[in-house]
Amino acid sequence: QEASVRRLELEIRKMDEESLMQRKEYDQVINERDILGTQLIRRNDELALLYEKVKIQQSTLRNGEMQYQSRLEDMRLLKLKIKDIQRELSVARGGVVNIDGLTRELMQKQRE
């Protein structure tokens, strides 16, 4: 019976050691889980910030595109104004040529 008790005590010690090892392993797994959970929260926060930056950049890009289109329209209108002014200048120069000719003709007539 003593041998049986020793055998049972030995098995109890082995089971206690196994239980202790399992408890340590469990604690390590829980610790890793907590670390991974914290990392996941950080990554989610970083991702949210990146999405916010993307939204801001998209908004900035849209505004820039609208301003660019507006400048293109301004340029188009200015080019039309330049053409109008060039036409007016051409007409005015033609008038000046006519005035010079008319002035010469008037002077000739006055001399006669």
Buried (B, 14 or more C-beta within 10 A) or exposed (E): EEEEEEEEEEEEEEEEEEEEEEEEEEEEEEEEEEEEEEEEEEEEEEEEEEEEEEEEEEEEEEEEEEEEEEEEEEEEEEEEEEEEEEEEEEEEEEEEEEEEEEEEEEEEEEEE
